């Protein structure tokens, strides 16, 4: 697993994240991750499995933690 920080940019059946270095990351939701607890614009840390930037397979978010406002 690895982690990346950024801002939720897109929230549909996957998570689109604009990272701190102005790149995009896309993640499928892993078991136990509740997308309903997130909103576009939230600053978050995503813990994931897989390779960031990979499209096949897409990395899987195993935990998403909101940063305090």
Protein Blocks (a to p, Z undefined) as FASTA:
>chain_A
ZZdddddfbdcfbccdddfkopacdddddehiafklpcehiacddddedjehiabdcddd
fbdcdddZZ
